[in-house]
């Protein structure tokens, strides 16, 4: 009888863990931002001058809204750049009003804990 109870408890715990993992990887549950499920909102940034170009960055490692906000804030921290991150596409569209160094974009994303896999 004790064995049956232990097996049931283990099955319930595995079910809860699986449910949480599925929500995590769909970007619906708490992630690297903590246990609350809320994340620091991405700051809106406006450029000083007219947009002279755009780049699309493919980014690996983003799983949730917190991840996307972290990348957005990292890129928006660079002068002359504004970014919009698309979590579903694992990409960021970067608009700029002055010449930019692609290495600066890669380093900002890397320092935030993610990796740029391509730039187009």
Secondary structure as UniProt FT lines:
FT   HELIX           2..25
FT   TURN            26..27
FT   TURN            32..33
FT   STRAND          53..60
FT   HELIX           65..76
FT   TURN            79..80
FT   STRAND          81..86
FT   TURN            87..90
FT   STRAND          91..96
FT   HELIX           102..111
FT   TURN            112..113
FT   STRAND          115..119
//
